[in-house]
Amino acid sequence: MPPVPRRAPKGGIHPDPSKTWLRRAWPIVRAHRALLATSLTCSFAGLIVQVWIPDLVRIGIDEALVARTGDLTVYVGLIAVLAVTQGVINFLARLYLLRTAYEMEYDLRNIVFTHLMRMSYAFYDRAQSGELLSRATSDIRAVQMYLAFGPSILVQCTIAGVAFALMLSINAPLAVVAMLTMPVIAVLGVRMRKAIFPVSWLIQSRLAGVATVVDENVQGVRIVKAFAAEQRQVDTLARAADRVRWAYTTDSRIRGRWLPVMDNLPRLGLAMVLLIGGLMVLDGNATVGTIVAFNSYVLMLQPPFRMLGMIIMMGQRAAASAQRIYEILDTPTEVLDPVTPVVPEPRGDVRFEGARFAYPDGTVALDGLDLHVRPGETVALVGATGSGKSTVARLAARFYDVTAGLVLIDGADVRDYPLPTLRDRVGIVPDEPFLFSVSLHDNIAFGHPEATREQVVTAAVAAGAHAFIEKLPEGYDTVVGERGYTLSGGQRQRVAIARALLVNPPVLILDDATSAIDVRVEHEIHEALRDLMHDRTTIVVAHRLATIGLADRVVLIENGRAIASGTHAQLLANEPRYNRVLATNVSEVTI
Ligand SMILES: Nc1ncnc2c1ncn2[C@@H]1O[C@H](COP(=O)(O)OP(=O)(O)OP(=O)(O)O)[C@@H](O)[C@H]1O
């Protein structure tokens, strides 16, 4: 089944950080203004009908029951028709409001996720995934709620004005009496929300804390079990859960203190209308119908006044959430596509010229590296741990940009390539391959989703993965467990190599990508690679003598520099530093 085409977000976030959060979000509101306006119009119409009904009840009582000049059934019929109309309008208002809300949420999610996907390695080195997750979910929800529901609550509040005007026209003094408790309800509502606001933040952050504990322990369950730390981790979760419980209890206590007062105030309003209105009826200054209608208004009007507090708090919450979202959106990606891209003929020539690089935290990883790997050559990078070997791989694929010097692929600066072209030219297989919870076919075809089964199988054969995949009950259609944990480490690495091979990059970098693979199988993989493409350049970060043995040339890396180069035998004979590294950092699996 072909995937459903993605609808591009209709609105965006204004890029100017000096604008207020609402002005920056305004393009999203504007993009959905037709839906929002429809929902608000329906909601306004529904409220007008709602205000109208008590007035009809009043006229019905006064004319059909008290004065006996009207026909009761006419009023009952009219009220029934209005009630049905109100039901229909309210249904439409709700429908359109929710549609507006979810359309806005869709846009916000797409904008944030697209930006996250564009961010470079350096951003993810600093970011915490739990934090990003919460920004991409609850913060987006908070902003969406305010943008969509805020105007609707405001409409409900304006209707209070309409109802008050109607009451004034019927009986001004009694209208004032009916409205007396409303400001008190509004003030109490605002105060209650103010008291609840910090606690609700606490609840959110503590819930995120629980989610982090659960997430980490599910992800890291193998380590937890390996160290028999189950009970300790359960205790950690219990403590996090207890903090949530405390926050929720505090929240309930605050609500418990305010809500009875807020709930009883309208009853006080009803009593006052009955008392003052009753006296007026006895004096002939009001009708019985008026008292009944005003009773309905007192009950009808209190929710908008209660919601005033809510809307203020929603606004504060949305403002804070929007800032957290904007923080992500305002972070520029360090690795940008070039303005005038160059795309030379692919040959597989890799050259580092005086390359210097420090990670964002300041750790210097490359310190003037000079390295030239010719087309078709297989070079092994050998060095002590932390010497900068993996960094070479990351810079060749431009996951980061050099701080000084040059990285050239086929004579062109990697910064001048369009990023997708560069990533097609330089394939990287990391030591810890990440597999998605999809079929093996889809995992291997990740770089080229349109690849045929034949292409996938060819790549798998070359990577030494075909034999084990074929033996699985569902073969290439087997869906691997989360992160590929249903496969062995070596099998995962072979699938990752197949994934890189399918793209057929002229430069292939295996960053210790065969560490979990049997030496014999590794040899077969390299033979297959050699057969598959004679002129492919391969750089292997090697930690085993067996892997080193597969290379044409070995480059010794120390403190971010290439300090020696030659065949394994040459270095072994002439380079004491090479011998030292072999002794301490390379496992003694014979070639
Ligand atoms: N994401 C990162 N953020 C900060 N520093 C990093 C990061 N990745 C690596 N480093 C540091 O950069 C230096 C070079 O790391 P690199 O991973 O390139 O070494 P390596 O030679 O591949 O090591 P190993 O053989 O242990 O894999 C080390 O000091 C390391 O601690």
The ligand as an ORCA input file, in Angstrom:
! r2SCAN-3c Opt
* xyz 0 1
  N      29.946     13.622     20.997
  C      31.063     13.960     21.626
  N      31.081     15.040     22.429
  C      32.224     15.394     23.068
  N      33.383     14.736     22.955
  C      33.422     13.643     22.179
  C      32.253     13.198     21.486
  N      32.596     12.091     20.790
  C      33.904     11.855     21.039
  N      34.406     12.784     21.879
  C      35.783     12.906     22.351
  O      36.622     13.131     21.220
  C      37.820     12.412     21.312
  C      37.967     11.495     20.086
  O      36.914     10.576     20.097
  P      36.727      9.435     19.006
  O      35.420      8.782     19.266
  O      36.964      9.988     17.666
  O      37.910      8.447     19.382
  P      38.233      6.978     18.841
  O      39.648      6.982     18.444
  O      37.229      6.566     17.828
  O      38.039      6.142     20.159
  P      37.589      4.614     20.331
  O      38.646      3.767     19.724
  O      37.517      4.456     21.829
  O      36.256      4.485     19.661
  C      37.760     11.657     22.631
  O      38.458     12.415     23.590
  C      36.292     11.615     22.976
  O      36.114     11.626     24.364
*
